Amino acid sequence: MVLNPNNSVRARVRQSAVIREEGGLSVLTFHAMGTRCRVMLQEPSRNTAENCFDHLLNWVADFEAKYSRFLDTSLVSRINAAAGKEWVSIDEETQRLLALCSDLFFFTRGSFDPTALPLIRLWNWKANPPQIPDDAAISRAREIVGWNKLQLKPGAIFLPRAGMCLDFGGIGKEYAVDMAIALVMQQGVENVLVDFGQDIRVHGKPPGRPAWHIGLEDPKNPGRCWTGVAVTDHAVATSGDYLRHFLHQGRRYGHIIDPRNGYPVNSGTLSVSVIAPHCTFAGILSTAVFVLGPKDGFDLMRLCPGVEGCITTETARHQTKGFHAYTTS
């Protein structure tokens, strides 16, 4: 008997789920995609809330089962295992996700690259002592990294070099947030906040308030907020390496790797927060701006209609013209 891998992921996600009432909102918390997830909604009825949460838990679990590189049975793992060997069939949803990745790769000037996993694996900042790869290892990994190397045709994908890897870790949670908002709204819910690992998108507003209030963590004082933003019908995402980095021989190494050269970003940027209409774009843009650095990143952010953001460096905060309109303190 062959078990459906989705069932085991669904069971794990559902086992972690907790529902409570808070300030006139129904709140669902659970663990999926390697992170803490939270959904807050003002439901038309208790039955509507339960139906929303039921559909949402199944969808998120199935999404993880399909696209997680940490699950041997996932589509992504099958694509990676076939690298250098054969084409792998994909469905329409995966084709749309890959097309989105392609657009974002070119828009971010290559600072977002879902094939960068071989480079990321070289930098094991969790090891004790942390692993520092040599230039030769980075050069070898770069030979099998590059979105332009990936081959696509209708209904199929091929990674032409053995060792190539596809990883949706830089876009998966953000994409899932946008899909979760759409799913909840299809159930007739207008006021909702979705937060998957601090990638957040909201619609409508909470009870008795004109907007959802989201704190932005101070990278110089983790655990404390330097300001908050009030948003409706927008997403908020922050990227930074202030929580995940290490020092080696007096040099600081962060966990965010520049896929264009294979080395940790070292531009003096501590964090980037972006407000955008969709979480996928907010998340990708915040990371891209972090990789590009204060000057080039800020220039890219200013090119995006409907987007506001702030770059925090060691010495200053660089805000787009309309960012202050969202701040609450």
N, C-alpha and C positions, 0 to 999 in steps of 0.2 A: 504494500500500500504506500503510495507516494503522498506525503503531506503537503498541503498548500503552504508555502513559506509565509504568505500573507497572514495566515491564521495565527502563527506563533507571534508575529509582530503585533497583530491586533490584540492578542491576549496580554502581551507585555504592556502595551500602551494603555489598555483599559484598566489593567491592574493598578497602574499608577494614578489613575484619574480620581480627582476629588472635586465635588461640587458644593458650593456654599453660597449664602446670600450676604451681600455687602453693600451698604448704602443704596439700596433700591436696585441693585444689579445682581444678576446671576453670574457667578464666577466659576469657571472650570479651569483647574490646573492639572497638568499631566506632564510626563516626560517622554519625549520622542525626538528623533533626529539628533540624539546626543546632547539635548539641551532641555531646559525647563520651558514649558509652554503655558501660556495663560490666555484665556478668552473671557472677556467681560461683556455682558450684553443686558440691555433692558428689554425683556421679552413681552410681547403682547399677552402671553399666557404662560403658565408653568409648563403646559404640554408642549408649547412651541419651543421653549428653552431646552427641554429634554430631547426633543426631536433634533434640534440644531446640534446639540452636543453629541448625540448618537451618530449622526451623519459625519460630523467633523472628526471624531475620533477614528472612525473607519477610514475616512479619506486620508488623514495624516499618516496613519499606520501603513496603508497601502502605498502611499507615496514613498515612505521610507523603505519599505520592502522592495520597491522597484528601483530606486535610485541610490541607495546607500552603498558606498564602496566597501563598507565594513561587513556587508552580508554577502557570503559566497554565492547565494542564490539570486542576487539582484541582477537586473538587466545590465547595470553598469559593470558589475563584476564579470559577467559573461562577455561584454564588449572588450574589457581589458584582457581577459584570458585568451581572447582570439586575436590579440595584437600580433601582426606579422604573419598571420595564418589565413584568416578568412573573413568575409563580410558577415555581419550580424544583422538580422532583420529587426526593424524598429517600427513602432506604431506612430499614429499621427501626433499624439501628445508629445512623444519624444522628438519627433521632427520639429515641432513648434519650439520646444525648449532649446534644441540645437540651433535653430535659426535665430533665436533670441541671443544665444551665446555668441554666434557669429557677428551679429550686429554690434553687440556690446564690446567684443574684442576690438573691432575696428574703431568704434567710437572712443574707447579709452586708450587708444594708441598702443595696444598690446599689454597694458598694465593689468588687464583682466584676461586670464588665459586658463581655461579649464583643463589644459593638458600639462600644467606645471607640476603635477604631483611628484615626478621623479626628482625635481629640484627641492621641493618641500621636504621630502623624506630624508634628504641628506643632512638637514639641520635639525638634529634631535635635541631641542632645548630642555627636554625633560630628563635627559640622561645625567648621571652624576659621575664624573664631570660632564658638562654638555659637549656634544660632538661638533667639532669644527672641521668641515670638509676642506680638502686642499683644492687648489685651482684646477688640477687635472680631473678630479672627480666631478667638479662642477661643469667643466668643459664636456665631459662624456655625457652627463645627464642632459645638457643643453641640446645634444644631437638628437634626442628623442622627445624633445619638448617643442611645441609650436603649433598653434591652432591651424596654421596654413598647411601643415603636413597631413592633417586629418582629411579623410576622403568621405564624401557623402553622395548618395544618389537616392532617388525616391524609394523610401521603404527600407533603406539599409545604410550601415556605417562600417567603415574599415579604418583601423589604425595600422598603417603600413609597416611600422617598425616594431620589432619585438621589444618589449619593455615600455612602450608607450602606454599611457594611462589617461582615462577620462575621469574627472572628479568634479561633481557638482557642489562641492562644499562651499564654494564662493557665491553660489546663487540659489542653492536649494531652499534654505530656510526662508529667504526673502520671497522667492516665487511662491512657496507654500503659504506665506502670510497673505499674499494677494488672492490666491485661490480660496483661502479660508474665508476672507471677507466676502467674496462673491457667493460662496456656498451659503453663508449665514444670511445674506441679504435675499437670496432666493427663497428662504424660509419665511420672508416677511418681516425680518428684523431690520430696523433702521439705525439703531444706536448700539454700536459695538466697537470694542477694542480688541485687537489680536496682537499678541506679543510672543514671538518665538525666539528665545535667546536674545532678547532686547532688540530685535528687529521688529518694529511696531508700525501698524497702520490702524487708523481709526475711521469710523464713519458716523455721522450724526454727532450727538453729544450725550454726556452722562446726565442723570436726573438732576434738575435744579441748577445746572451750570451751563455756561455758554459754549464751553469747549472742553476737550480732554487735555489734562495737564500732564506733561511728561518731563521728568528731570533729566538733565544732561550731567553726567558724572565728570568731576574735576580730575583730569589725569594726573595732576600734581598731588591730589588728596583723594585717592580712590575710596569709594564708599560715601563720599560727599558730593553734592551737586553744586556746580558753579552758577547755574541758572536753570530755569525751566522754560518750556515752550508750550503754548496753548494752541492746539490744532483741531480742526474738523476736516474730515474728508481728505486727509493727507497721511503720509508715512514719515517716520523719523528713524534714521539709522546712524549709528556711530561706529567708526573704525579707529583702532589704536593698538599700540603694543605696550602700553604702560603697565598692564597686568601680566603680560607674558614676554619676558625678556631675561637675559642673563649677562653677566660681565665676565670677560675672559681677557686676562693680561691687560686690564685697564680699559678695554674696549667694550662698548655696549652692543649687544646683538638682540634685535627684536624678532618676533615670530612671523612677521609679515614679510614674505619674500617677493622681490621684484622679479617676475618671470622673464623679463627681458635680459637680465644678466645673471640671475641665479643667486644673488646675495641679499641678505636682509636689508630692508630700507633703512637708510641712515641719513635722512634729510633734515633732522631737527624737529620734525613734526611729531607731536605727542598724540593728537586725536583729531578726527574730522567728523563733524556732525552735519547731516544733510536732511533737509525737509523737501519732500517731493510728492507728487500725486500718487505714486505707486511705490511699494516697498522694494520691488526688484530693482528699480532704477536707483532709489535712495541708497540701498545697500551696496550695489556695484559702484556707484559714483563715490560714496564715502571712502571705499577702499582704493579706488583708482586715484582719487585726489591725494590720499595718504602716500601712495606709491610715487606719484609724480612729483610730490613736494610742494611747498607753499606757493611758489610762483606759478609753475605750469599747472598745478592742480587748481589753484584759484582761477586762473584763466579759463580752464575747462569748465569749472562750475558756473562761471558767469555766462557761458555760451548756452546754458540750458534754460529754456523758458519754463516758468513756473517753479523753479528750484531756488532755494535759499540755503546757505550753509555757513559754517564757521570752522576755521582751521586754528587749532591751538598749538603753538610752538613753545619752546623753552622761554621765549622772551615776549610773546605777544599773542593776541587773538585777532585773526583776520576774518571779518564778517562781510558777507555780501550785502548789497545795499538794502535789501528788504528783510534781512534776518531779524533785525531788532523789532519788527512789527509782531513777531511771534513770541518774544521773550516775556517772561512774567516777573523777572526780578533782576 
